[in-house]
Amino acid sequence: MPIEILQIIGIAFIATFLALIVKEQKPNFAFLIIVFSGCAIFLFLIDQITAIISMIERLAINANVNLIYLETILKIIGIAYIAEFASQITKDAGQGSMAAKIELGGKILILAMAIPIITVLIETIIELIPS
């Protein structure tokens, strides 16, 4: 098991423990502890995310894949993760309705970004079908 996951779990457990202790007296401060620790975990993972993106770009270049499609797919993945992160924070704040709106917004943006890829895919399939 990589040491990074133990560090992430450690940050999460400490933040959860502190939030539970502080929640009785200062619920707003407890929420800020959770948000701050979530952001810290995200920032902790930036190096890993960068390495993954670089590896995918190298594979795409070696496979002669158009980088525009790869960029679009990476943006879609980014939207999905960011929307999920924001939705969970909003749910933690007790705003489930707003979390649902964030999720809906993320899904619509993903669909809008995927349309060019879907169009090319459909055109390719149509070209492969014999007349």
SERO-4910 file (N, C-alpha, C, O; in steps of 0.05 Angstrom, whole numbers):
BEGIN
 pado doro    nc1    nc2    nc3   cac1   cac2   cac3    cc1    cc2    cc3    oc1    oc2    oc3
  Met    A     17    -23      0      0      0      0     18     25      0     35     27     17
  Pro    A     14     42    -19     30     67    -20     26     84      5      5     85     17
  Ile    A     48     97     12     47    114     36     29    138     33     18    148     52
  Glu    A     24    146      8      7    169      3    -22    165     14    -34    183     25
  Ile    A    -32    141     10    -59    136     19    -61    137     50    -81    146     61
  Leu    A    -40    129     63    -39    131     92    -38    160    101    -51    167    121
  Gln    A    -24    177     86    -24    205     93    -51    218     88    -60    234    104
  Ile    A    -64    210     66    -91    221     61   -110    212     83   -126    229     93
  Ile    A   -110    187     90   -127    177    111   -121    191    137   -140    198    152
  Gly    A    -96    195    143    -88    209    168    -99    238    169   -111    246    189
  Ile    A    -97    252    147   -108    279    145   -138    278    149   -149    294    164
  Ala    A   -151    259    136   -180    257    138   -189    250    166   -208    262    177
  Phe    A   -176    231    179   -183    224    206   -179    246    226   -196    251    243
  Ile    A   -156    260    224   -151    282    242   -172    304    238   -182    315    258
  Ala    A   -178    311    213   -197    332    208   -225    323    218   -239    340    230
  Thr    A   -232    298    214   -258    288    224   -260    290    254   -280    298    265
  Phe    A   -238    281    267   -237    281    296   -240    310    307   -255    316    325
  Leu    A   -224    328    295   -225    357    304   -253    368    298   -263    383    315
  Ala    A   -264    362    275   -291    373    269   -312    363    288   -329    378    297
  Leu    A   -310    337    296   -329    326    315   -327    340    342   -347    345    356
  Ile    A   -302    346    350   -298    359    376   -308    388    375   -321    397    394
  Val    A   -302    402    354   -309    430    352   -338    435    345   -350    456    350
  Lys    A   -351    415    333   -378    418    322   -399    426    343   -417    441    337
  Glu    A   -395    417    367   -415    424    389   -414    454    395   -435    466    400
  Gln    A   -391    465    396   -388    493    404   -389    512    380   -402    533    381
  Lys    A   -376    505    358   -374    523    334   -378    506    309   -359    498    296
  Pro    A   -403    502    301   -408    485    277   -397    497    252   -388    482    234
  Asn    A   -396    523    250   -385    536    226   -355    531    223   -344    526    202
  Phe    A   -341    531    246   -313    526    246   -307    497    239   -288    491    226
  Ala    A   -324    479    249   -321    450    242   -324    446    212   -309    431    200
  Phe    A   -343    460    200   -346    458    171   -321    468    157   -313    456    137
  Leu    A   -310    490    166   -286    501    154   -262    481    156   -246    479    138
  Ile    A   -261    467    178   -239    447    182   -242    426    160   -222    418    148
  Ile    A   -267    417    155   -272    396    135   -265    406    107   -252    392     92
  Val    A   -274    430    101   -268    442     75   -238    445     71   -228    438     50
  Phe    A   -225    456     90   -196    461     88   -181    434     85   -163    432     68
  Ser    A   -189    414    100   -175    388     97   -181    375     70   -163    362     59
  Gly    A   -205    378     60   -211    368     34   -194    381     12   -184    368     -6
  Cys    A   -191    407     14   -174    422     -5   -145    414     -2   -131    411    -22
  Ala    A   -136    409     23   -109    401     27   -104    373     15    -82    369      3
  Ile    A   -123    355     17   -120    329      5   -118    332    -25   -102    319    -39
  Phe    A   -136    349    -36   -136    353    -65   -108    364    -74    -97    354    -94
  Leu    A    -98    384    -60    -72    396    -67    -50    375    -64    -30    376    -79
  Phe    A    -52    357    -45    -33    336    -40    -31    318    -65    -10    306    -71
  Leu    A    -54    315    -79    -55    297   -102    -48    310   -128    -47    296   -149
  Ile    A    -42    335   -129    -36    349   -154    -13    337   -169    -14    334   -193
  Asp    A      8    329   -155     31    316   -168     23    290   -182     32    285   -204
  Gln    A      7    275   -168     -3    249   -180    -20    255   -205    -17    241   -225
  Ile    A    -37    275   -203    -54    282   -226    -37    291   -249    -43    283   -272
  Thr    A    -18    307   -244      0    317   -265     15    294   -279     17    293   -303
  Ala    A     25    275   -263     39    251   -274     20    234   -291     28    225   -312
  Ile    A     -5    231   -282    -24    215   -298    -30    229   -325    -31    216   -345
  Ile    A    -34    255   -324    -40    270   -348    -17    268   -368    -21    264   -392
  Ser    A      7    271   -358     31    269   -375     34    242   -388     40    240   -411
  Met    A     28    221   -372     30    194   -383      9    190   -405     15    178   -426
  Ile    A    -15    199   -400    -37    196   -420    -30    212   -445    -35    202   -468
  Glu    A    -19    236   -442    -11    251   -466     11    237   -482     10    236   -506
  Arg    A     30    225   -468     51    210   -482     39    186   -497     47    181   -520
  Leu    A     21    172   -485      8    149   -498     -8    159   -522     -7    145   -543
  Ala    A    -22    181   -520    -37    192   -543    -19    200   -566    -25    195   -589
  Ile    A      3    212   -560     22    220   -580     33    195   -595     35    195   -619
  Asn    A     41    175   -579     51    150   -591     31    136   -608     38    122   -627
  Ala    A      5    138   -600    -16    125   -615    -28    143   -637    -47    135   -651
  Asn    A    -16    166   -642    -25    185   -662    -54    193   -659    -69    195   -678
  Val    A    -62    197   -634    -89    206   -628    -89    236   -629    -70    249   -619
  Asn    A   -110    248   -640   -112    277   -641   -114    288   -613   -131    280   -597
  Leu    A    -96    306   -606    -94    316   -579   -118    333   -571   -123    337   -547
  Ile    A   -133    343   -591   -157    358   -584   -177    340   -570   -191    348   -551
  Tyr    A   -180    315   -579   -198    296   -567   -189    289   -539   -205    287   -520
  Leu    A   -163    285   -536   -152    279   -509   -157    302   -490   -164    298   -467
  Glu    A   -152    327   -499   -157    350   -483   -185    352   -473   -191    357   -450
  Thr    A   -204    346   -492   -232    347   -486   -239    326   -465   -254    331   -446
  Ile    A   -229    302   -468   -234    281   -449   -223    287   -421   -236    283   -401
  Leu    A   -199    298   -421   -187    306   -395   -203    328   -382   -206    329   -357
  Lys    A   -213    347   -398   -230    369   -387   -256    357   -375   -266    365   -354
  Ile    A   -267    337   -390   -292    324   -380   -287    310   -354   -303    313   -335
  Ile    A   -265    296   -352   -258    283   -326   -254    303   -304   -263    299   -282
  Gly    A   -241    326   -311   -237    347   -291   -263    358   -281   -267    363   -257
  Ile    A   -281    364   -300   -308    374   -292   -322    354   -273   -334    362   -253
  Ala    A   -320    329   -280   -333    308   -263   -322    308   -235   -337    307   -216
  Tyr    A   -296    309   -232   -284    308   -206   -289    334   -190   -295    333   -166
  Ile    A   -287    356   -203   -292    382   -189   -321    384   -181   -327    394   -159
  Ala    A   -339    376   -198   -368    377   -192   -374    359   -168   -389    366   -150
  Glu    A   -362    335   -168   -366    316   -146   -355    328   -120   -368    326    -99
  Phe    A   -331    339   -121   -318    351    -97   -336    374    -86   -341    375    -62
  Ala    A   -345    392   -104   -361    415    -95   -388    405    -85   -399    416    -65
  Ser    A   -399    385    -97   -425    374    -88   -422    362    -60   -440    366    -44
  Gln    A   -401    347    -55   -397    335    -29   -394    356     -7   -404    354     15
  Ile    A   -379    378    -14   -375    399      6   -402    412     12   -408    419     35
  Thr    A   -418    417     -9   -444    429     -6   -462    411     11   -478    421     27
  Lys    A   -461    385      6   -477    366     22   -468    367     51   -485    366     69
  Asp    A   -442    369     56   -432    371     83   -442    396     97   -446    396    122
  Ala    A   -447    417     82   -458    441     93   -488    440     98   -501    458    107
  Gly    A   -500    417     90   -529    413     94   -546    424     72   -570    429     75
  Gln    A   -533    429     49   -548    441     26   -550    420      4   -538    424    -18
  Gly    A   -566    400      9   -569    378    -11   -581    388    -37   -574    378    -59
  Ser    A   -599    407    -36   -612    418    -60   -591    432    -77   -591    428   -102
  Met    A   -574    447    -65   -553    461    -81   -533    441    -92   -523    444   -114
  Ala    A   -527    420    -76   -509    399    -86   -521    386   -111   -506    380   -130
  Ala    A   -547    382   -112   -560    370   -135   -557    389   -159   -554    379   -182
  Lys    A   -558    415   -155   -555    434   -177   -527    434   -188   -523    436   -212
  Ile    A   -507    431   -170   -479    429   -179   -476    404   -196   -463    405   -217
  Glu    A   -487    382   -187   -485    357   -202   -498    359   -229   -487    350   -249
  Leu    A   -522    372   -230   -535    376   -256   -519    394   -274   -516    388   -298
  Gly    A   -508    415   -263   -491    433   -279   -467    418   -290   -460    422   -314
  Gly    A   -454    402   -274   -431    386   -283   -439    367   -306   -424    364   -325
  Lys    A   -462    354   -303   -471    335   -323   -477    349   -350   -470    339   -371
  Ile    A   -489    372   -348   -496    387   -373   -470    397   -386   -467    396   -411
  Leu    A   -451    407   -371   -425    416   -382   -410    392   -395   -398    395   -416
  Ile    A   -411    369   -382   -398    346   -393   -411    338   -420   -397    332   -439
  Leu    A   -437    338   -421   -451    331   -445   -444    351   -468   -440    344   -490
  Ala    A   -444    377   -461   -438    397   -481   -409    394   -492   -405    397   -516
  Met    A   -391    387   -474   -363    383   -483   -360    357   -499   -342    355   -516
  Ala    A   -377    338   -494   -374    312   -508   -387    312   -536   -382    293   -551
  Ile    A   -403    331   -542   -417    331   -568   -398    329   -592   -403    314   -610
  Pro    A   -376    344   -593   -358    341   -616   -346    313   -618   -343    303   -641
  Ile    A   -340    301   -596   -329    273   -597   -351    254   -606   -345    236   -622
  Ile    A   -375    257   -596   -397    240   -603   -403    243   -633   -408    223   -647
  Thr    A   -402    267   -643   -406    273   -672   -386    258   -689   -393    245   -709
  Val    A   -360    260   -682   -339    247   -697   -343    217   -696   -339    203   -716
  Leu    A   -350    206   -673   -354    178   -670   -377    168   -687   -375    147   -701
  Ile    A   -399    182   -688   -422    175   -705   -414    176   -734   -422    159   -750
  Glu    A   -400    198   -742   -392    200   -770   -373    177   -778   -375    167   -800
  Thr    A   -356    169   -760   -338    146   -766   -353    121   -769   -348    105   -787
  Ile    A   -372    116   -752   -389     92   -754   -404     92   -780   -406     71   -793
  Ile    A   -416    115   -788   -431    117   -813   -413    111   -837   -421     97   -856
  Glu    A   -388    120   -836   -369    115   -858   -362     85   -860   -357     75   -882
  Leu    A   -363     71   -837   -356     42   -837   -378     25   -847   -374      2   -855
  Ile    A   -403     35   -846   -426     19   -855   -426     19   -886   -425     40   -898
  Pro    A   -427     -5   -897   -428     -6   -927   -454      6   -938   -475      2   -926
  Ser    A   -452     20   -960   -475     32   -972   -493     12   -986   -514     19   -997
***
